[in-house]
């Protein structure tokens, strides 16, 4: 299963907005979202500090930051067919 990674901060309203916007897309594609607080890891904070929220693929490819790029996320998720219930 594909997992999107959302880097953000607990007090960041843009982070909350991006999670709320991307959740329906992820749900429809059958993927999960791993929310990571950049302030919990000095390396993440140093790398992504002012760009949060940042939505990443499992491979670390940036899909978007600050605001959801719906087209980019849909294009990425289109690569993963829904898994059969069989």
TIVO-482214 format. One record per residue: residue number from 1; x, y, z of N, C-alpha, C, CB in turn. Coordinates in Angstrom, 3 decimals. Glycine has a CB too. Example, Ala and Ser with C-alpha at 12.3 -4.5 7.8 and 13.67 -1.06 7.14 Angstrom:
residues 2
<1,<13.190,-5.690,7.800>,<12.300,-4.500,7.800>,<13.200,-3.300,7.800>,<11.308,-4.473,9.046>>
<2,<12.850,-2.250,7.080>,<13.670,-1.060,7.140>,<12.900,0.030,7.870>,<14.084,-0.598,5.725>>
***
This chain:
residues 86
<1,<0.841,-1.179,0.000>,<0.000,0.000,0.000>,<0.887,1.244,0.000>,<-0.958,-0.003,1.219>>
<2,<0.547,2.185,-0.837>,<1.264,3.454,-0.881>,<0.924,4.283,0.352>,<0.922,4.234,-2.171>>
<3,<1.897,5.019,0.797>,<1.701,5.888,1.956>,<2.247,7.264,1.607>,<2.400,5.308,3.238>>
<4,<1.405,8.262,1.687>,<1.867,9.632,1.525>,<2.383,10.117,2.875>,<0.727,10.559,0.986>>
<5,<3.396,10.944,2.849>,<3.929,11.510,4.089>,<3.658,13.011,4.096>,<5.460,11.217,4.234>>
<6,<3.006,13.469,5.149>,<2.726,14.886,5.316>,<3.597,15.407,6.444>,<1.215,15.140,5.605>>
<7,<4.549,16.267,6.093>,<5.407,16.884,7.100>,<4.779,18.199,7.508>,<6.858,17.097,6.568>>
<8,<4.649,18.395,8.806>,<4.024,19.619,9.286>,<4.376,19.884,10.735>,<2.520,19.546,9.123>>
<9,<3.563,20.717,11.326>,<3.706,21.078,12.734>,<2.329,21.021,13.387>,<4.348,22.500,12.896>>
<10,<2.313,20.728,14.668>,<1.041,20.586,15.378>,<0.269,21.898,15.461>,<1.285,20.054,16.772>>
<11,<0.947,23.021,15.410>,<0.291,24.324,15.554>,<0.071,25.031,14.214>,<1.113,25.211,16.463>>
<12,<0.270,24.347,13.120>,<0.258,24.955,11.785>,<-1.114,24.784,11.125>,<1.358,24.330,10.897>>
<13,<-1.821,25.889,10.906>,<-3.147,25.798,10.281>,<-3.057,25.380,8.817>,<-3.874,27.137,10.390>>
<14,<-1.979,25.741,8.119>,<-1.824,25.281,6.737>,<-1.652,23.761,6.692>,<-0.617,25.976,6.067>>
<15,<-0.993,23.220,7.707>,<-0.812,21.768,7.795>,<-2.155,21.075,7.980>,<0.138,21.405,8.955>>
<16,<-2.972,21.628,8.862>,<-4.319,21.085,9.075>,<-5.145,21.172,7.791>,<-5.032,21.840,10.219>>
<17,<-5.026,22.303,7.095>,<-5.771,22.488,5.849>,<-5.343,21.476,4.792>,<-5.577,23.911,5.319>>
<18,<-4.015,21.254,4.671>,<-3.552,20.309,3.658>,<-4.015,18.894,3.992>,<-2.021,20.355,3.539>>
<19,<-3.945,18.514,5.263>,<-4.398,17.175,5.648>,<-5.874,17.003,5.316>,<-4.154,16.927,7.153>>
<20,<-6.681,17.995,5.647>,<-8.113,17.910,5.353>,<-8.381,17.826,3.849>,<-8.842,19.117,5.943>>
<21,<-7.573,18.506,3.047>,<-7.773,18.503,1.600>,<-7.288,17.217,0.945>,<-7.066,19.683,0.981>>
<22,<-6.191,16.651,1.442>,<-5.620,15.465,0.802>,<-6.290,14.170,1.282>,<-4.119,15.401,1.074>>
<23,<-6.897,14.190,2.459>,<-7.484,12.969,3.014>,<-8.515,12.323,2.094>,<-8.124,13.275,4.339>>
<24,<-9.449,13.083,1.515>,<-10.423,12.445,0.615>,<-9.765,11.818,-0.623>,<-11.463,13.469,0.174>>
<25,<-8.731,12.450,-1.146>,<-8.025,11.890,-2.300>,<-7.334,10.585,-1.923>,<-6.996,12.898,-2.847>>
<26,<-6.698,10.575,-0.767>,<-6.019,9.374,-0.296>,<-7.021,8.256,-0.032>,<-5.214,9.675,0.973>>
<27,<-8.121,8.601,0.617>,<-9.147,7.597,0.904>,<-9.685,6.976,-0.381>,<-10.294,8.221,1.705>>
<28,<-9.953,7.802,-1.380>,<-10.487,7.308,-2.647>,<-9.502,6.397,-3.369>,<-10.858,8.473,-3.542>>
<29,<-8.206,6.651,-3.157>,<-7.171,5.845,-3.819>,<-6.736,4.656,-2.967>,<-5.958,6.712,-4.142>>
<30,<-7.241,4.567,-1.742>,<-6.869,3.460,-0.864>,<-5.466,3.557,-0.311>,<-7.011,2.180,-1.590>>
<31,<-4.979,4.775,-0.124>,<-3.650,4.957,0.458>,<-3.793,5.646,1.808>,<-2.728,5.782,-0.491>>
<32,<-2.769,5.512,2.625>,<-2.796,6.161,3.930>,<-1.872,7.371,3.942>,<-2.395,5.174,5.033>>
<33,<-2.032,8.184,4.957>,<-1.217,9.378,5.123>,<-0.509,9.273,6.466>,<-2.080,10.681,5.034>>
<34,<0.794,9.383,6.435>,<1.609,9.379,7.638>,<1.954,10.828,7.956>,<2.901,8.502,7.461>>
<35,<1.416,11.351,9.050>,<1.662,12.738,9.442>,<2.870,12.764,10.372>,<0.402,13.368,10.135>>
<36,<3.864,13.578,10.001>,<5.115,13.650,10.754>,<5.351,15.090,11.181>,<6.313,13.120,9.911>>
<37,<5.592,15.285,12.470>,<5.886,16.605,13.010>,<7.367,16.897,12.801>,<5.504,16.695,14.518>>
<38,<7.686,17.888,11.960>,<9.088,18.189,11.672>,<9.843,18.658,12.912>,<9.180,19.245,10.586>>
<39,<9.122,19.204,13.883>,<9.783,19.678,15.097>,<10.254,18.530,15.990>,<8.844,20.577,15.876>>
<40,<9.825,17.300,15.688>,<10.242,16.147,16.488>,<11.587,15.583,16.035>,<9.183,15.060,16.420>>
<41,<12.110,16.085,14.920>,<13.362,15.564,14.370>,<14.198,16.735,13.847>,<13.089,14.522,13.234>>
<42,<15.353,16.996,14.472>,<16.171,18.136,14.041>,<16.564,18.091,12.562>,<17.416,18.201,14.878>>
<43,<16.797,16.915,12.015>,<17.169,16.809,10.600>,<15.998,17.207,9.699>,<17.628,15.372,10.269>>
<44,<14.791,16.770,10.059>,<13.611,17.154,9.273>,<13.357,18.649,9.381>,<12.368,16.373,9.739>>
<45,<13.501,19.183,10.575>,<13.271,20.613,10.781>,<14.284,21.426,9.983>,<13.355,20.971,12.285>>
<46,<15.536,20.994,9.977>,<16.577,21.701,9.229>,<16.299,21.658,7.728>,<17.956,21.095,9.527>>
<47,<15.833,20.535,7.232>,<15.595,20.364,5.794>,<14.310,21.032,5.309>,<15.547,18.897,5.460>>
<48,<13.229,20.887,6.086>,<11.907,21.307,5.617>,<11.315,22.483,6.378>,<10.969,20.161,5.700>>
<49,<11.980,22.974,7.389>,<11.473,23.972,8.329>,<10.436,24.961,7.838>,<12.572,24.719,8.818>>
<50,<10.790,25.813,6.885>,<9.874,26.865,6.450>,<8.953,26.446,5.309>,<10.658,28.066,6.032>>
<51,<9.120,25.238,4.791>,<8.300,24.794,3.664>,<7.034,24.059,4.087>,<9.110,23.906,2.771>>
<52,<6.880,23.768,5.367>,<5.727,22.982,5.800>,<4.435,23.759,5.592>,<5.870,22.582,7.272>>
<53,<3.383,23.036,5.289>,<3.332,21.600,5.109>,<3.940,21.163,3.779>,<1.907,21.122,5.203>>
<54,<4.491,19.968,3.804>,<5.075,19.363,2.614>,<4.467,17.973,2.466>,<6.647,19.298,2.705>>
<55,<3.988,17.650,1.283>,<3.444,16.330,1.008>,<4.456,15.576,0.166>,<2.060,16.416,0.289>>
<56,<4.896,14.424,0.677>,<5.929,13.623,0.032>,<5.399,12.244,-0.339>,<7.147,13.492,0.943>>
<57,<6.000,11.684,-1.387>,<5.758,10.289,-1.729>,<6.569,9.425,-0.764>,<6.138,9.988,-3.226>>
<58,<6.331,8.124,-0.727>,<7.140,7.250,0.134>,<8.634,7.304,-0.214>,<6.643,5.810,0.025>>
<59,<8.934,7.649,-1.461>,<10.325,7.733,-1.901>,<10.957,9.076,-1.560>,<10.412,7.492,-3.392>>
<60,<10.178,9.988,-0.993>,<10.698,11.293,-0.601>,<10.545,12.369,-1.660>,<12.128,11.168,-0.247>>
<61,<9.840,12.069,-2.754>,<9.593,13.061,-3.801>,<8.539,14.057,-3.308>,<9.130,12.373,-5.129>>
<62,<8.841,15.334,-3.440>,<7.901,16.362,-3.009>,<6.774,16.496,-4.027>,<8.619,17.714,-2.814>>
<63,<5.544,16.334,-3.559>,<4.378,16.543,-4.421>,<3.923,17.996,-4.370>,<3.226,15.613,-4.008>>
<64,<3.985,18.596,-3.181>,<3.594,19.989,-3.030>,<3.973,20.473,-1.631>,<2.074,20.166,-3.282>>
<65,<3.986,21.791,-1.483>,<4.171,22.373,-0.153>,<3.304,23.630,-0.030>,<5.678,22.710,0.106>>
<66,<3.056,24.034,1.186>,<2.172,25.141,1.563>,<0.705,24.835,1.278>,<2.580,26.405,0.827>>
<67,<0.366,24.536,0.033>,<-1.028,24.257,-0.340>,<-1.075,23.007,-1.211>,<-1.664,25.473,-1.089>>
<68,<-2.175,22.295,-1.136>,<-2.326,21.061,-1.895>,<-2.353,21.331,-3.395>,<-3.595,20.335,-1.473>>
<69,<-1.533,20.608,-4.123>,<-1.567,20.615,-5.586>,<-2.354,19.365,-5.979>,<-0.094,20.631,-6.232>>
<70,<-3.652,19.545,-6.131>,<-4.551,18.429,-6.392>,<-4.150,17.660,-7.646>,<-5.978,18.928,-6.527>>
<71,<-3.775,18.367,-8.692>,<-3.397,17.702,-9.945>,<-2.172,16.814,-9.751>,<-3.121,18.740,-11.040>>
<72,<-1.179,17.297,-9.020>,<0.035,16.506,-8.786>,<-0.269,15.270,-7.949>,<1.107,17.359,-8.091>>
<73,<-1.100,15.423,-6.938>,<-1.449,14.291,-6.083>,<-2.271,13.268,-6.857>,<-2.225,14.768,-4.844>>
<74,<-3.239,13.721,-7.628>,<-4.040,12.787,-8.438>,<-3.176,12.039,-9.448>,<-5.158,13.539,-9.170>>
<75,<-2.250,12.743,-10.085>,<-1.361,12.091,-11.051>,<-0.508,11.035,-10.368>,<-0.463,13.125,-11.744>>
<76,<-0.006,11.339,-9.181>,<0.788,10.361,-8.444>,<-0.074,9.165,-8.040>,<1.423,11.009,-7.199>>
<77,<-1.248,9.419,-7.488>,<-2.111,8.336,-7.013>,<-2.657,7.481,-8.154>,<-3.263,8.908,-6.214>>
<78,<-2.742,8.041,-9.355>,<-3.226,7.276,-10.499>,<-2.296,6.111,-10.854>,<-3.387,8.190,-11.699>>
<79,<-1.089,6.152,-10.361>,<-0.126,5.069,-10.616>,<-0.440,3.812,-9.809>,<1.287,5.539,-10.294>>
<80,<-1.335,3.926,-8.818>,<-1.615,2.815,-7.922>,<-3.064,2.383,-8.056>,<-1.304,3.196,-6.473>>
<81,<-3.297,1.249,-8.715>,<-4.679,0.761,-8.825>,<-5.209,0.343,-7.457>,<-4.761,-0.425,-9.814>>
<82,<-6.501,0.472,-7.310>,<-7.123,0.014,-6.066>,<-6.907,-1.487,-5.947>,<-8.648,0.366,-6.025>>
<83,<-6.621,-1.929,-4.719>,<-6.406,-3.354,-4.497>,<-7.747,-4.090,-4.442>,<-5.607,-3.586,-3.196>>
<84,<-7.788,-5.263,-4.988>,<-8.982,-6.064,-5.013>,<-9.279,-6.608,-3.619>,<-8.839,-7.201,-6.021>>
<85,<-10.554,-6.772,-3.319>,<-10.962,-7.348,-2.035>,<-10.860,-8.872,-2.055>,<-12.398,-6.921,-1.692>>
<86,<-10.539,-9.449,-3.201>,<-10.448,-10.921,-3.315>,<-9.298,-11.454,-2.517>,<-10.297,-11.350,-4.769>>
***
